């Protein structure tokens, strides 16, 4: 549920224990075929971070998942019949083979399509010794491409297993292609048994292949799984489409014990990428005695707007949906399903309730949804209209969160370098009667990555005056954010501090617990003198530490502090570099610390968090014990603090905080990113300001006064 940049605070420290203890204990019975927890299958290891099927990829999967994780290997054959783990027979997309063997491309028919490239069948395994694995998904980091990660054999991957409960899944996607080259996957699989390699699952989209190998494997030891491809694709043995074959589950049961299906077969989408009702596929398959495994559960590939870029919510829809549980999930990020299954299932909210609804920032609908989603504090960033009405909006520029640019007011756009670069239509250019006619618009902070927030509801809700906000949130804990106070007083003759005080005085006594936030000490000092509200100082620059004198000065005008994520974990090129002393130092002076801003979109997170918002939250809460987080997706954060694993003193791998710098250390010298400049230390001069200027009785005007200005804080020193 997105309100604005920072509109919902989850106060974690005071409520964590109570929320966990009330979550209901261990999960009840699973609705899988066998009643056991769903299987976590790591596709090529942890291929969302490291090159697919590499030693680092499998190692990370084993280190971050539960002991019963199953390692997935796409089996390809070399010219001399060696089985290797690699995503495709064509090697050039995810290796540097074109460097080792330039101009050695060949053309083959692959799935009936003429394909040019470097293929495994043209090289003996020894010839691939000088070929290195690289990241084959271009939207993911290539920083590990210089690690000289070699191609692994199936036997080598099998030996990586650290626990007897760790499984091995072999996927045979191209049996017919290898047969055309006089190579036999079937014979290779039989040789594995002579080498004491235990195989837990074998999957294939080829009916004939599964029929042939069925007699060679014991059903109690090795499960055969029919992999379902796109509905319109033709299965070569039966000459039926995969969609048609799924209508005859009894037939599939004659040669397989389970099916592996893309997630859209279970939760289909409409044309706008919104969920339709789930199909009965899992229930029907279970009635036939077939297990159902789900593929394409990938953290950094959005599926439906209903899940609001939260991969954990998506996983719960398949494993803890209320009506059914899939028997296993195939993921490039196995840490997420591990946590979903072991920590977040059985919290009393089925999949339908896991869906987040996003509305435009600072609207009545957004606030109501944030409150129902579990936000402890609702935030109103106060702006001022031309006629002096305080109202809630995330920016002083109306064009950032309304459709004002498409209205008759578009000619009021001006350039004001004191407020922002470029032109804007500012709140003080329109009266409240004019502003309330505007249509709100959802903020899309990651639009450059083509990630939109809930377009179906992008213009729903209405804007609220501060008084309306106080009525709507009666009895709630609220945060009122005040910025640009000096500019509004000097240039527009508007006192935002007086407007806020007046509105609060008119509200019912003790009906709210009020927090006042600002980046300016001069604003907070006014509220210290005139109220008993909690004052929150927002440090708007990234810092690595603070001097004693700076912290003591903050304590004279503020009760708590907000800092950015980078002030806790500095990063470079989306890799965490280290941790700072900022949180520890502030808390040593008994100052509560809130951190902003947490979002679900994977592009907002460092690679270290594995494209999972819950893992990022966990690293701040468990790792540094921050007092609260500021988020635009409160449902994600509220679900985190209710997860069942928080009450366990010994943290499972998937619930341990991230070690900053650990991934960075895995990068070779050639690919190592440049380190960021050392962050500065906050000093007393940085937080000391002269008082806000007084203003005379305001006469509405569009002309600004001469610039006089509050003395700005000094630049932070390094």
MIVEX-754700 format. One line per 10 residues: number of its first residue (from 1); their letters; for each residue x, y, z of C-alpha. Coordinates in Angstrom, 1 decimal. Layout:
N
NUM) a) X Y Z; ...
This chain:
718
1) xxxxxxxxxx) 0.0 0.0 0.0; 1.9 3.0 -1.2; 1.1 6.4 0.3; 4.0 8.5 -0.6; 7.7 8.7 -0.2; 7.5 8.2 3.6; 4.0 7.9 4.9; 3.7 4.9 7.1; 6.0 4.1 10.0; 6.2 0.6 11.6
11) xxxxxxxxxx) 7.4 1.0 15.2; 9.2 -2.3 15.5; 10.9 -2.5 18.9; 8.0 -1.8 21.2; 5.6 -4.1 19.4; 7.7 -6.9 18.0; 7.3 -9.4 20.9; 3.6 -8.8 21.3; 2.9 -9.3 17.6; 5.0 -12.4 17.3
21) xxxxxxxxxx) 3.5 -14.1 20.4; 0.0 -13.4 19.2; 0.6 -14.9 15.7; -0.7 -18.4 16.7; 2.4 -20.5 17.0; 3.3 -23.2 14.5; 1.6 -23.6 11.2; -1.2 -26.1 10.9; -1.5 -28.9 8.4; -0.3 -28.3 4.8
31) xxxxxxxxxx) -2.6 -28.8 1.9; 0.1 -30.5 -0.2; -0.5 -34.0 -1.5; 1.5 -35.6 1.3; 0.7 -33.0 4.0; 4.4 -32.0 4.2; 5.8 -28.5 3.7; 6.3 -27.5 0.1; 9.7 -28.2 -1.5; 12.1 -25.4 -2.2
41) xxxxxxxxxx) 13.9 -26.0 -5.5; 16.9 -23.8 -6.2; 17.0 -23.3 -10.0; 20.7 -23.5 -10.9; 21.4 -22.8 -7.3; 20.9 -19.1 -6.3; 20.9 -18.0 -10.0; 19.3 -14.7 -9.2; 22.7 -13.5 -7.9; 25.5 -15.6 -9.2
51) xxxxxxxxxx) 25.9 -17.2 -12.7; 23.5 -20.1 -13.2; 24.7 -23.5 -12.1; 28.0 -22.2 -10.7; 29.7 -23.3 -7.5; 29.0 -19.9 -6.0; 25.3 -20.1 -7.0; 24.8 -23.6 -5.5; 26.8 -22.6 -2.4; 24.7 -19.5 -1.7
61) xxxxxxxxxx) 21.5 -21.6 -2.1; 22.8 -24.1 0.5; 23.9 -21.3 2.8; 20.7 -19.3 2.8; 18.0 -21.9 2.5; 16.8 -24.7 4.8; 18.6 -28.1 4.9; 16.0 -29.7 2.7; 16.5 -27.4 -0.2; 16.6 -29.2 -3.6
71) xxxxxxxxxx) 19.3 -28.3 -6.1; 18.1 -28.0 -9.7; 20.4 -28.9 -12.5; 19.5 -28.5 -16.2; 21.3 -31.5 -17.7; 23.2 -31.0 -21.0; 25.6 -33.5 -22.6; 29.0 -32.8 -24.0; 30.5 -34.4 -27.1; 32.0 -37.2 -25.0
81) xxxxxxxxxx) 28.7 -37.8 -23.2; 29.6 -36.1 -19.9; 26.5 -34.6 -18.1; 26.9 -31.0 -17.1; 24.6 -28.6 -15.3; 23.9 -25.6 -17.6; 20.6 -23.9 -18.5; 20.6 -24.6 -22.2; 22.5 -26.7 -24.8; 23.6 -23.4 -26.4
91) xxxxxxxxxx) 26.5 -22.2 -24.3; 27.3 -18.6 -25.5; 24.6 -16.8 -23.5; 25.9 -17.7 -20.1; 29.6 -18.4 -20.7; 32.6 -16.7 -22.3; 33.0 -19.6 -24.8; 33.2 -17.1 -27.7; 36.5 -15.9 -26.2; 38.0 -19.4 -25.9
101) xxxxxxxxxx) 36.7 -20.6 -29.2; 36.2 -17.6 -31.5; 34.4 -18.1 -34.8; 33.3 -21.7 -33.8; 29.6 -21.1 -34.0; 27.4 -23.8 -35.6; 23.8 -24.0 -36.6; 21.4 -26.6 -35.1; 17.7 -27.1 -35.1; 16.6 -26.6 -31.5
111) xxxxxxxxxx) 12.9 -27.2 -30.8; 12.3 -26.9 -34.5; 14.0 -23.5 -34.8; 17.3 -23.0 -36.6; 19.7 -21.7 -33.9; 23.2 -20.4 -34.3; 25.8 -20.5 -31.5; 28.2 -22.5 -29.4; 26.7 -25.9 -28.3; 27.8 -28.3 -25.7
121) xxxxxxxxxx) 27.6 -31.2 -28.1; 30.6 -29.8 -30.1; 33.1 -29.9 -27.2; 34.5 -32.7 -25.0; 34.3 -31.8 -21.3; 38.0 -31.3 -21.1; 37.7 -28.6 -23.8; 35.3 -26.7 -21.6; 37.8 -26.4 -18.8; 38.9 -23.0 -20.0
131) xxxxxxxxxx) 35.3 -21.8 -20.4; 33.9 -19.7 -17.6; 30.3 -19.1 -16.5; 28.8 -15.6 -16.6; 25.5 -14.1 -15.8; 23.0 -14.9 -18.5; 20.2 -12.6 -17.4; 21.3 -9.1 -18.5; 19.1 -7.3 -16.0; 21.1 -8.9 -13.2
141) xxxxxxxxxx) 24.6 -7.9 -12.0; 27.6 -9.0 -14.1; 30.1 -8.3 -11.4; 30.8 -12.0 -10.8; 31.6 -12.7 -14.4; 35.3 -12.4 -13.7; 35.5 -15.1 -11.1; 36.5 -17.9 -13.6; 33.6 -20.1 -12.5; 33.9 -23.3 -14.4
151) xxxxxxxxxx) 31.1 -25.5 -15.7; 30.2 -28.3 -13.3; 29.3 -31.9 -14.0; 26.2 -33.4 -12.5; 28.3 -35.5 -10.2; 30.1 -32.5 -8.9; 26.8 -30.7 -8.1; 25.6 -33.9 -6.3; 28.7 -33.8 -4.1; 27.9 -30.2 -3.0
161) xxxxxxxxxx) 25.0 -31.4 -0.9; 25.9 -30.9 2.8; 22.9 -32.7 4.3; 21.2 -36.0 3.6; 17.9 -34.1 3.3; 19.3 -31.9 0.5; 17.8 -33.0 -2.8; 18.9 -33.2 -6.4; 16.6 -32.4 -9.3; 17.7 -33.1 -12.8
171) xxxxxxxxxx) 15.7 -31.4 -15.6; 16.1 -32.9 -19.1; 14.7 -30.4 -21.5; 16.2 -31.4 -24.8; 16.4 -35.2 -25.0; 15.4 -35.3 -28.7; 18.2 -32.8 -29.6; 20.9 -35.0 -27.9; 19.5 -38.1 -29.6; 20.0 -36.4 -33.0
181) xxxxxxxxxx) 23.7 -36.0 -32.1; 23.9 -39.7 -31.1; 24.0 -38.9 -27.4; 21.8 -40.6 -24.8; 20.6 -38.8 -21.7; 19.0 -42.0 -20.6; 22.3 -43.9 -20.7; 23.9 -41.0 -18.8; 21.3 -41.2 -16.0; 21.9 -44.9 -15.7
191) xxxxxxxxxx) 25.6 -44.4 -15.2; 24.9 -42.1 -12.3; 23.3 -44.9 -10.3; 26.6 -46.9 -10.7; 28.4 -43.9 -9.1; 26.0 -43.9 -6.1; 24.5 -40.5 -7.2; 21.1 -40.3 -5.7; 18.5 -38.4 -7.8; 15.4 -37.2 -6.1
201) xxxxxxxxxx) 13.5 -35.8 -9.1; 13.8 -36.0 -12.9; 11.6 -33.7 -15.0; 11.1 -33.4 -18.7; 8.5 -31.9 -21.1; 8.8 -35.1 -23.2; 6.3 -37.9 -22.5; 8.4 -40.5 -24.4; 11.5 -39.7 -22.4; 9.7 -40.1 -19.1
211) xxxxxxxxxx) 8.2 -43.4 -20.2; 11.6 -44.7 -21.2; 13.3 -43.9 -17.9; 10.4 -44.9 -15.7; 11.5 -48.5 -15.4; 15.1 -47.5 -14.5; 14.2 -45.7 -11.3; 12.4 -46.7 -8.1; 9.3 -44.5 -7.5; 10.1 -44.3 -3.8
221) xxxxxxxxxx) 13.6 -43.0 -4.5; 13.3 -40.9 -7.7; 10.1 -39.0 -8.7; 9.4 -38.4 -12.4; 7.8 -35.0 -13.1; 6.1 -34.0 -16.3; 7.1 -30.4 -17.1; 4.3 -28.4 -18.7; 5.2 -25.8 -21.2; 3.1 -23.1 -22.8
231) xxxxxxxxxx) -0.5 -24.1 -23.3; -0.4 -23.8 -27.1; 2.9 -25.7 -27.6; 2.8 -29.2 -29.0; 4.2 -32.1 -26.9; 6.1 -34.2 -29.5; 5.1 -37.7 -28.3; 1.3 -37.2 -28.1; 1.0 -34.4 -30.7; -1.3 -32.7 -28.2
241) xxxxxxxxxx) -0.8 -29.2 -26.7; 0.3 -29.0 -23.1; -3.0 -27.3 -22.4; -4.9 -30.3 -23.7; -2.7 -32.8 -21.8; -3.5 -31.0 -18.5; -7.1 -31.9 -19.0; -6.2 -35.6 -18.8; -4.4 -35.8 -15.5; -5.1 -39.5 -15.2
251) xxxxxxxxxx) -3.1 -40.1 -18.4; -0.1 -38.1 -16.9; -0.3 -40.2 -13.8; 0.6 -43.3 -15.9; 4.2 -42.1 -16.5; 4.8 -39.4 -13.8; 4.2 -38.7 -10.1; 3.9 -35.0 -10.5; 3.7 -32.0 -12.8; 5.7 -28.8 -13.0
261) xxxxxxxxxx) 3.7 -25.9 -14.3; 4.3 -22.2 -14.9; 2.6 -20.1 -12.2; 0.0 -18.7 -14.6; -1.6 -22.1 -14.9; -2.7 -21.7 -11.2; -3.1 -17.9 -10.9; -4.0 -16.6 -14.4; -3.8 -12.9 -15.2; -6.1 -10.6 -17.1
271) xxxxxxxxxx) -4.8 -8.3 -19.9; -3.9 -5.7 -17.3; -1.7 -8.0 -15.2; -4.2 -8.4 -12.4; -5.1 -11.7 -10.8; -8.1 -13.7 -11.9; -9.5 -16.4 -9.6; -7.2 -19.3 -9.1; -7.8 -22.4 -11.2; -8.6 -25.8 -9.7
281) xxxxxxxxxx) -5.5 -27.4 -11.1; -3.7 -28.1 -7.8; -6.9 -29.6 -6.3; -7.6 -31.7 -9.3; -4.1 -33.0 -9.6; -4.0 -33.9 -5.9; -7.2 -35.9 -6.5; -5.3 -37.9 -9.1; -2.4 -38.4 -6.8; -0.1 -36.0 -8.7
291) xxxxxxxxxx) 2.1 -33.5 -7.0; 2.1 -30.0 -8.4; 5.3 -27.9 -8.6; 5.3 -24.3 -9.7; 7.9 -22.6 -11.8; 8.7 -19.0 -12.7; 8.7 -17.7 -9.1; 11.4 -15.1 -9.6; 11.9 -12.1 -7.3; 13.1 -9.7 -10.0
301) xxxxxxxxxx) 10.5 -10.4 -12.6; 7.1 -8.8 -11.7; 4.0 -11.0 -12.1; 0.9 -9.2 -11.0; 0.2 -5.8 -9.7; -1.8 -7.4 -6.9; 1.4 -8.5 -5.3; 2.9 -5.0 -5.4; 6.4 -6.3 -6.2; 6.5 -8.4 -3.1
311) xxxxxxxxxx) 7.9 -11.9 -4.0; 7.1 -13.3 -0.6; 3.4 -12.4 -1.0; 3.4 -14.1 -4.4; 4.9 -17.2 -3.0; 2.3 -17.4 -0.2; -0.4 -17.3 -2.8; 0.9 -20.6 -4.1; 1.9 -22.3 -0.8; -0.5 -20.8 1.8
321) xxxxxxxxxx) -3.5 -19.8 -0.3; -6.1 -21.2 2.0; -7.7 -23.5 -0.6; -4.5 -25.4 -1.6; -0.7 -25.7 -1.3; 1.6 -26.4 -4.2; 4.0 -29.3 -3.4; 7.0 -27.3 -4.3; 8.3 -24.1 -5.9; 11.1 -23.5 -8.3
331) xxxxxxxxxx) 12.9 -20.2 -7.7; 16.1 -18.3 -8.7; 16.1 -16.9 -5.2; 15.6 -19.9 -2.9; 16.0 -17.9 0.3; 12.6 -16.3 -0.3; 10.5 -19.5 -0.5; 12.5 -20.9 2.4; 11.4 -18.0 4.6; 7.9 -17.9 3.2
341) xxxxxxxxxx) 7.3 -21.6 4.0; 9.0 -21.7 7.4; 8.3 -18.3 8.8; 5.4 -16.5 7.1; 2.9 -19.3 6.4; 0.0 -19.7 8.8; -0.2 -16.1 10.0; -4.0 -16.2 9.7; -4.2 -14.3 6.4; -4.8 -16.2 3.2
351) xxxxxxxxxx) -3.5 -15.3 -0.2; -6.4 -13.0 -1.0; -5.7 -10.9 2.0; -2.0 -10.8 1.2; -2.7 -8.7 -1.9; -1.9 -5.1 -1.4; -3.9 -2.2 -2.8; -2.0 0.9 -3.8; -3.7 4.3 -4.0; -2.4 7.8 -4.8
361) xxxxxxxxxx) -0.4 9.4 -2.0; -2.0 11.3 0.8; -5.6 10.5 -0.2; -8.4 9.2 2.0; -8.2 5.8 0.4; -4.5 5.6 0.9; -4.7 6.4 4.6; -7.6 4.0 5.3; -5.7 1.2 3.5; -2.4 1.9 5.4
371) xxxxxxxxxx) -4.2 1.8 8.7; -5.9 -1.5 7.8; -2.5 -2.9 6.6; -1.0 -2.4 10.0; 0.8 0.9 9.9; 1.5 2.3 13.4; 2.0 5.9 12.2; 0.3 7.7 9.4; 2.2 10.6 7.9; 0.9 13.9 6.5
381) xxxxxxxxxx) 3.5 16.0 4.7; 1.9 19.4 5.1; 1.8 21.8 2.2; 0.2 25.3 2.1; -2.3 26.6 -0.5; -2.3 30.1 -1.8; -5.0 31.1 0.7; -3.2 29.6 3.7; -5.0 26.2 4.0; -2.7 23.4 5.2
391) xxxxxxxxxx) -3.2 20.1 3.5; -1.5 16.7 3.0; 0.6 16.1 -0.1; 4.0 14.4 -0.6; 5.5 17.3 -2.5; 5.3 21.1 -2.7; 5.1 20.6 -6.5; 1.5 19.6 -7.4; 2.6 18.1 -10.7; 4.5 15.3 -8.9
401) xxxxxxxxxx) 1.4 13.7 -7.4; -1.6 15.1 -9.2; -2.8 15.6 -12.7; -2.5 19.4 -12.5; -0.4 19.5 -15.6; -3.4 18.4 -17.7; -5.7 21.0 -16.3; -6.4 24.7 -16.9; -3.9 25.5 -14.1; -0.9 24.2 -16.2
411) xxxxxxxxxx) -0.1 27.9 -17.1; 0.8 28.5 -13.5; 4.0 26.5 -13.9; 7.1 28.4 -12.8; 10.8 27.8 -12.3; 11.9 28.1 -8.7; 15.5 27.0 -8.0; 15.1 27.4 -4.3; 12.7 24.5 -4.3; 13.7 22.2 -7.1
421) xxxxxxxxxx) 15.5 22.0 -10.5; 13.1 22.5 -13.4; 9.7 23.9 -13.4; 6.8 23.1 -11.2; 3.2 24.0 -10.3; 3.5 24.9 -6.6; 0.9 24.4 -4.0; 1.0 28.1 -3.0; 0.0 29.1 -6.6; -3.5 27.7 -6.2
431) xxxxxxxxxx) -6.2 28.2 -3.6; -7.6 25.2 -1.7; -10.8 25.4 -3.6; -8.7 25.0 -6.8; -6.5 22.3 -5.4; -9.4 20.1 -4.2; -10.7 19.9 -7.8; -7.4 18.2 -8.8; -7.2 14.4 -9.5; -4.5 12.7 -7.4
441) xxxxxxxxxx) -1.9 10.5 -9.2; 0.0 7.5 -7.9; 3.7 8.2 -7.4; 5.9 5.9 -9.6; 9.4 6.4 -8.2; 10.9 3.6 -10.4; 9.2 4.6 -13.6; 12.6 4.7 -15.4; 12.8 0.9 -14.8; 9.3 0.5 -16.3
451) xxxxxxxxxx) 7.8 -0.4 -12.9; 4.4 1.1 -12.3; 2.3 1.0 -9.2; -1.2 -0.3 -9.6; -2.3 1.6 -12.8; -5.9 0.5 -12.4; -6.3 2.7 -9.3; -3.7 5.4 -10.2; -6.2 8.3 -9.9; -8.5 7.1 -7.0
461) xxxxxxxxxx) -9.2 8.9 -3.8; -9.4 12.6 -2.8; -6.9 15.0 -1.3; -7.3 16.0 2.4; -6.8 19.2 4.4; -4.9 18.8 7.6; -8.1 19.1 9.5; -9.7 16.3 7.3; -6.6 14.2 8.0; -7.0 14.6 11.7
471) xxxxxxxxxx) -10.6 13.6 11.6; -9.9 10.6 9.5; -7.1 9.4 11.7; -8.7 10.1 15.0; -7.3 7.9 17.7; -4.2 7.0 15.6; -0.6 7.8 15.9; 0.3 10.4 13.3; 3.4 12.2 12.0; 3.1 15.6 10.5
481) xxxxxxxxxx) 6.1 16.5 8.3; 7.0 20.2 7.8; 9.4 21.4 5.2; 10.1 24.7 3.3; 8.8 26.6 6.4; 11.4 29.4 6.0; 10.7 29.8 2.3; 7.0 29.9 2.8; 7.4 32.5 5.5; 9.9 34.7 3.7
491) xxxxxxxxxx) 8.6 34.5 0.1; 4.9 33.6 0.4; 4.0 35.1 3.8; 2.6 31.7 4.9; 3.3 30.3 8.3; 3.0 26.5 8.1; 4.0 26.1 11.7; 1.1 28.2 12.9; -1.3 26.5 10.5; -0.3 23.1 12.0
501) xxxxxxxxxx) -0.5 24.3 15.6; -4.0 25.8 15.0; -5.3 22.6 13.3; -4.0 20.4 16.2; -5.5 22.7 18.8; -8.9 22.4 17.1; -8.7 18.6 17.1; -10.1 16.6 20.0; -7.9 16.7 23.0; -5.7 13.6 23.3
511) xxxxxxxxxx) -7.4 12.0 20.2; -4.0 11.6 18.5; -0.4 10.8 19.5; 1.4 13.4 17.4; 4.9 13.3 16.0; 6.3 16.5 14.2; 9.0 15.8 11.7; 11.4 18.2 10.0; 14.9 18.5 8.6; 15.2 21.9 10.3
521) xxxxxxxxxx) 15.9 22.3 14.0; 14.3 25.8 13.8; 10.9 24.2 13.1; 11.2 21.6 15.8; 12.2 24.3 18.4; 8.9 26.1 17.8; 7.0 22.9 18.7; 9.2 22.4 21.7; 8.1 25.7 23.1; 4.4 25.5 22.2
531) xxxxxxxxxx) 3.5 21.8 22.5; 4.4 18.4 24.0; 4.4 16.5 20.8; 7.2 14.1 19.9; 9.7 15.9 17.7; 11.5 13.9 15.0; 14.6 15.3 13.5; 15.2 14.1 9.9; 18.9 14.0 9.0; 18.7 14.6 5.2
541) xxxxxxxxxx) 22.3 13.9 4.4; 24.0 10.5 4.6; 26.4 10.3 7.5; 28.7 7.6 9.0; 28.7 8.9 12.6; 27.9 11.9 14.7; 29.9 13.8 17.3; 28.9 13.9 20.9; 28.2 17.7 20.6; 25.9 17.1 17.6
551) xxxxxxxxxx) 23.9 14.4 19.3; 23.6 16.5 22.5; 22.4 19.5 20.4; 19.8 17.2 18.7; 18.5 16.2 22.2; 17.7 19.8 22.9; 15.1 20.0 20.2; 14.2 16.5 19.1; 13.1 13.3 20.8; 13.9 10.9 17.9
561) xxxxxxxxxx) 15.8 10.8 14.6; 15.1 9.7 11.1; 18.1 8.7 8.9; 18.4 7.2 5.4; 19.4 3.6 4.7; 22.7 4.7 3.3; 23.6 6.2 6.7; 23.4 2.7 8.1; 24.8 0.6 5.2; 26.7 2.6 2.6
571) xxxxxxxxxx) 26.7 1.0 -0.9; 28.4 1.2 -4.3; 26.7 0.1 -7.5; 24.0 -1.5 -5.5; 26.4 -3.6 -3.3; 26.6 -3.0 0.4; 30.1 -1.8 1.4; 30.0 -1.8 5.2; 28.0 -0.7 8.2; 28.4 2.7 10.0
581) xxxxxxxxxx) 28.3 3.7 13.7; 25.3 5.9 13.1; 22.6 3.8 14.7; 24.7 2.6 17.6; 25.9 6.2 18.4; 22.4 7.7 18.4; 20.9 4.9 20.5; 23.8 5.2 23.0; 22.3 8.6 23.8; 18.9 6.9 24.1
591) xxxxxxxxxx) 17.6 8.5 20.9; 15.1 6.3 19.0; 16.2 5.8 15.4; 13.8 5.4 12.5; 15.2 4.5 9.0; 13.7 5.4 5.6; 12.6 4.5 3.0; 11.7 0.9 2.4; 10.0 -0.1 -0.8; 9.0 -3.4 -2.3
601) xxxxxxxxxx) 10.4 -2.8 -5.8; 13.6 -4.9 -6.2; 15.4 -2.0 -7.9; 15.2 -0.1 -4.6; 17.3 -2.7 -2.8; 21.0 -3.6 -2.8; 21.9 -6.9 -4.4; 22.7 -8.2 -0.9; 19.0 -8.3 -0.1; 18.3 -10.8 -2.9
611) xxxxxxxxxx) 15.5 -8.7 -4.4; 13.3 -9.3 -1.3; 11.9 -6.5 0.8; 11.5 -8.7 3.9; 15.2 -9.7 3.8; 16.1 -6.0 3.7; 13.8 -5.2 6.6; 15.2 -8.1 8.6; 18.8 -6.8 8.3; 17.9 -3.5 9.9
621) xxxxxxxxxx) 15.6 -4.9 12.6; 17.5 -8.0 13.7; 20.9 -6.8 12.6; 20.9 -3.3 14.2; 17.7 -3.2 16.2; 16.4 0.0 14.7; 13.3 1.4 16.5; 11.2 1.5 13.4; 11.2 1.7 9.6; 9.5 4.1 7.3
631) xxxxxxxxxx) 7.9 2.4 4.3; 5.4 3.0 1.5; 4.3 -0.7 1.7; 3.2 -1.1 5.4; 1.6 -4.5 4.7; 4.9 -6.0 3.9; 6.5 -4.6 7.0; 3.6 -5.5 9.3; 3.7 -9.1 8.0; 7.4 -9.2 8.6
641) xxxxxxxxxx) 7.1 -8.4 12.3; 4.4 -11.1 12.7; 6.5 -13.9 11.2; 6.9 -17.0 13.3; 10.7 -17.2 13.1; 11.3 -14.0 15.1; 10.6 -15.7 18.4; 13.3 -18.3 17.8; 16.6 -17.4 19.5; 18.6 -19.3 17.0
651) xxxxxxxxxx) 18.0 -17.8 13.6; 17.7 -20.0 10.5; 19.9 -19.1 7.5; 17.0 -17.4 5.8; 16.3 -15.2 8.8; 19.9 -14.1 9.6; 20.7 -10.4 8.9; 22.8 -9.7 5.8; 26.5 -9.2 6.3; 27.4 -5.9 4.6
661) xxxxxxxxxx) 30.3 -6.3 2.2; 30.1 -10.1 2.0; 28.9 -10.1 -1.6; 31.3 -7.3 -2.5; 34.2 -9.5 -1.4; 33.1 -12.2 -4.0; 33.9 -9.8 -6.9; 37.2 -10.2 -8.7; 39.6 -7.3 -9.0; 38.9 -6.7 -12.7
671) xxxxxxxxxx) 35.1 -6.2 -12.0; 35.4 -4.6 -8.6; 33.4 -1.4 -8.4; 34.9 1.9 -7.2; 34.3 2.5 -3.5; 32.2 5.5 -2.6; 33.6 8.5 -0.9; 33.8 8.2 2.9; 30.6 9.5 4.4; 30.9 12.6 6.6
681) xxxxxxxxxx) 30.4 12.9 10.4; 27.5 15.0 11.7; 28.7 17.9 13.7; 27.0 20.5 15.9; 27.3 23.1 13.2; 25.2 20.9 10.9; 22.2 21.0 13.1; 22.3 24.5 14.5; 20.0 27.1 12.8; 18.8 30.6 13.5
691) xxxxxxxxxx) 15.1 30.8 14.4; 12.4 31.0 11.7; 11.5 34.5 10.6; 8.3 36.0 11.7; 5.7 37.1 9.1; 3.3 39.9 8.9; -0.4 39.4 8.3; -0.5 37.7 4.9; -2.2 39.3 1.9; -2.6 36.7 -0.8
701) xxxxxxxxxx) -0.3 37.5 -3.7; 1.6 35.7 -6.4; 4.6 37.9 -6.0; 7.4 36.8 -3.6; 9.2 39.0 -1.1; 12.9 39.7 -1.3; 15.1 36.8 -0.3; 16.2 37.1 3.3; 16.2 33.5 4.5; 17.1 31.5 7.5
711) xxxxxxxx) 20.7 30.7 7.9; 21.2 27.3 6.4; 23.0 24.5 8.3; 26.7 24.2 7.6; 27.9 21.5 5.2; 28.7 18.3 7.0; 32.4 17.8 7.4; 34.3 14.6 6.6
